[in-house]
Amino acid sequence: MKMLAEMFSIAPANKDHHPALRCAVGVFVPLFILVLLGRLDLAIFASFGAFTGIYGRGEPHGIRFALQLRAGLLMLLVILLAALAARMEAAWGLDVPTTTWLLVLATTVVAGACSVAISWLRLRPAGSLFHIFAFAAIASIPNQPPLWQGMLVSVLTTGFCLLIGFSSRVLPSHRTPWARPRPIRRTPDEKRAAWLEGFGYLVAAGLAGALATWAGERLGFGHNYWAMVAAVVPLVGHTTRHRVRRGIQRIIGTILGLVILAGIVLLGLQPWQTVLVMALCQFGAEMFIIRQYLLAQVFVTPLALISTLLVVPSAPGILLRDRIIETVIGAAVGIAVVLAPGAWRRVRQRTTTA
């Protein structure tokens, strides 16, 4: 009952509308420009470039700029690798099943490597969830735009989000000291923790991706990377209880978000209206991502699926089905990975005692 109460409780607000507004503008403006240019095929590159804005949430302007620059450069590297991986099938003459499994392997490596990089750079939010999502989503697009165009949009969007990050300095009342972050000095324990966390992301993402791909080939559903994203959600947290709670919240929030998405799809929105809805969803997600994870997922789910529909139009019903199946698979794997070390220690203790 205590865990149930914690799952639906909400923390007090702490000027959350400030970062939420920055992130919403960082998504809306680049996407709206692409709508005006008639280049929605580049929308996914702008969407992931805009993830730069979620870092350095409550930091002073100077530190926020440094953290967002680090995060933006890492995301640009992931986007570049994803765009190159998307061309792997044609360049190497691979069949679809082989390409799918290679992308699962590559996404698994990205999950572990970016988790270590995020810990090494001391960025928040922690973990490689956004990098898994970015790499797999872009690498899965069948008809890629020219590489230079996709990267140009990503770079420009990243730069725009950096500008937004310190734009409030024009107001003296909101100006903070322009101080650089302290040099990163990592203790041996921090290094060990970073590598262990990266291994956890590697295992969770790999297992979820393999299971979702195997099941999808037999049951006829796709988007296996959604399972990989959901699998790493429970890995963030200081206690096992908190991590398991996040996994369950992910499932519940996704189901509620799919209900909202169904309503949005029935409206038959124009592209510019769709972009506006995405900005509102981004605003809502950032408003509640720290205070109430379940509620944040209600906004994240339609945001993720609408961005997919903008680039690769498909039947909404199939997307809804795939999203819930993949989320359940991924969250279950993630919770199992979280509980496995404790279960293994208890088994060893009992064996030693016996």
N, C-alpha and C positions, 0 to 999 in steps of 0.2 A: 504493500500500500504506500510505503514511503517513496519507493521508486516511481510508482504511478503518479503520486502527487508532484514529484520533482519533474516528471516528464511534461506536465501541463502547466507548470508554474512559469512565470515570466519575471525576469529581472527588471529593476528600475531603469528608466531611460537615462542616458548620459550624453545628451546632444548628438544622438545617433542620426538626426536628420542632416547634419553637416556632411559626413562622409557619404550618406545615402544620396544626397543631392549631387555631390561630385561624381559619384559613380554613374548615376542616371544620365547626367549630361555627357559624360565620357562615352556612353553607349549611344545615346540618341543622336548627337550631332554627326558623327561619322556615318552612321547607318542612314540618316536622313539625306545626307549628301549623296550616298550611293543610290538611294531611291531616285533622287532628282537626275542622276546621271544614267539611270537605267542599268546599273551594274550590281544587281543583287547577288550575282555569282561570287562577288568579293565580300559579301556581308560577313561570312564566317571569319575571315581574316581580321576584319575590324572588331568583331565581337570578342575575339580572344586577345587582340592587342589591348582592348579596353580593360582587361583584367589587371593591368598595371595599376589602375586606380584603387584597387581594394587593399593595397599594402600601405603601411605607414599610417594606419587609420587615425590614431590619436596623437601622433608625434608632432613636434614643432616643425615649421616649414623646412628648415635646412636638413634636418634628419629625415623627414618624410621624403624630400627630393632624392636623397642618397639611397634610401631603401627602395623607393619606387624605380629608380634608375637600375639598381641591381636586379629587381624583380622583372622589369621590362626587358632587359637584355637577356635574361634567362628564358623568358617566354618567347622572345623573338627567335632564339636558338631552337627552341622546341618546335615553333611554327615552321621554320626552315627545314628541319629534319622531317617533319610530317609531310610537307609539300614534296620533298624528295622521295619519301617512302611511298607516296601515292602514285608515283611514276614507276615504281618497282615492277609492277605486273607487266606493263607494256615493254619496259626496257629489257627485262629478263625473259620475257615470253612465258610467264607462269600461268597456271590455271587458277581458277577462283579459290578452291579449297586451300591450295598451297599458300596463296597470297594471304588468305584470312588467318591462317595459323602463324605465318611470319609476322603479320601485324600484331597478333596477340603477343608474340615473343618480344617484338620491338617495344610495344606499349608497356610490357612488364619491366623491361630494362629502364625505360623512361621513368616508371613509377619509383623504382628503387634509387636511381641516380639523382633524380630531382628532389627526392625526399632528403637525401644526404646534402645536396646543394643548398636547399632551403635551411636546413639546420646549420650548415657551415656559415651561411650568410646571415643567420639569425633574423630571418624574415617571419612576419606574422601577417596572415594566417599560416600556420605550420602545415607541413605535409605537401604532397604532390598531386592532390586531387585535381586542381585546375590544369596541371600540365598533362595528366593522363587524359582528361577530357579534350584538351586542345589537340594533342598529338593524334589520338585515335579518331576524333571527329574529322579533322582535316585529311588525314591519311585515308579515310574511308570514302571521300568524295570521288565518284567515278570520273567526272569530267572536270579536270582541273583547269583553272584559268592560267595564263602565262605566269611563270614563277615570279618574274620581276614585278608584275602588277600586284600579285598577292602580298609579296613582301613589302612593296611600297605602301600599300594600304595599312599593313600591320605597323610599319615604322611610323607613319604619319599619325596613326591612332595612338600609339604609345607616346609619341612626343606631345600630342594634344592632352593626354591624361597627365603627363608631367607638368604641363602648364597649368592645368586645372588644380593640381595639387598644391601649388603655392600662389594661386590667383588671388586669394583673399588678403595677400600682403598689401594690395592696393588700398585696403581699408586700415587706417592706423589702429582702430579698435580691435582688429583681428590679427594684427601683425605679431609674429613671434620671432625671437632671436634666430638669426641665420647661423646656426652652429652645426658643424660636421659631427657625425656619429663617432664615438670613440673607436679606436682601432680594435679589431676583433682579436681577442686572446682566448684561445680555447684550452681548457684544462684536459688532461687525459680522460677524465670521466665524461666530459662533454663530447669528446671525439668518439669514445666508445658508445655513448648513447646515440649519437648521430648514425653510426654504422649499424647498430642494432635496429634502430627505427627504419632505416633504409631497407634492411633485410625483411622486416615485417611488411613493409609496403610491397616489396618484391614478391613475397610469398602470397599475400592476400590478393594482389592484382593478378598474379599468374594463375592461381587456383581458380579464381572467379572467371577469368577470361577463358581458361581451358574448359571449365564446366559449362559455361554459357555457350561456347562455340560447339561443344560436343552435343549438348541438348538441342541447340538451335538447328543443327544439321539433321537431327532426327525428328524434331517436332515442328520445324518450319517457321521459326522466328529468328530475327536478326538483331543488329545493334548490340553485339556482345560487349562493347566497351562500356555500356551503361552499367553492366554488372561489375566491371573493374572499378569504375568510379564509386559505385555504392559500397564495394568491398573495403575501400580504404577509409570510409567515413568513420567507422568505429575505432580506428587506430589513433584518433586524436582525442586526448583526454588524460588526466592525471591519475584516474582510478579506473578499475575494471567496471564498476557500477556506471560511471559516467560514460564510458565507451560503449557498453551494451545499450545504455539508454539512447545514445545517438543513433545506433543502428536501428533500433525500433522506431525512433522518431523519423528516421529517413523513410521507412516503409509507410508509416501513417501519413506523413506529410506529402509523400508522392501520390498516394491514393487521393487525398483531398485536392492536390494540385491538378491531377488528371480530370477531376470533375470540373474545375474552373477552366481548364484547357478545352474541354468538350464544349462548354458554353461559348468560349472565344471563337472556336472553329465554326460554330453554327451561325455566328454573326456575319461571316463572309467579308472580313475587313479588307480594305485596300492596303497596298504595301506601306504607305506612310502611316496609316492607322495601326498597322501591325508593329511598326517600329516604335510608335508612341506607347503601345501596350508593353513592349519589351522594356522600354525605359521605366515605365511604372513598376513593372515586375522587379527590375534591378533595384529601384528605390526601396520597394518593400522588403526585398531580400536583405539589403544592407541595414535596414532599420531594425531587423529582428535576428540577424545571424548570430549575434552575441547574446542577446537577451532570451531568445526562445527559438531553438533550432527547428523544432517541428513546424512552427509558423513560418519560418524562413523558407522551408522546403515547399510550402504551399505556393510561394512566389517563384522559387527556383525551377520547379518542374515545368510550368508553362513557358518560362523564359528559355530553358534549354531546348524544349521541343519546337517552339516557334522559330528559334534561330535555325534549327534543322530544316523546318519546312520552307524557310525563305530560300535556302540554297538548293535543297534537293526535295522538290514537291513529291509527296506520297500520300497514300490514303491515311487520313487521321486515325481511323480505327486500328490500323496495323501499328501505328506509332504508340497509341495508348496501350495496346496489348503488350507490345514489346517492352515498353517502359516499366510496367508493373512486374512482369515476369523477371526481367533482368535485375530490377531493384531488389526483389525478394531473394533471388539467387545471390547477388553480390552482398547484400546486408547479412544474410545467413553465413556466408563464407567469412566475412569480416568479423562477425561476432564469434565464430568458431576459432578464428586465429587469435582473438583477444583472450578467449577462455582456455586455449590449449596449454600455454605455459603453466598456469595454475593447476590445471588438471594433471599435467605431467609431474609436477612437483609432489602433488598428493599421492600419485601412484608410486613414485620412487620412495616417498617417506613410508608408505605402508609396506612396500617390499623390504625396505631396510629394517623396519620394526619386526616384520615377520621373520 
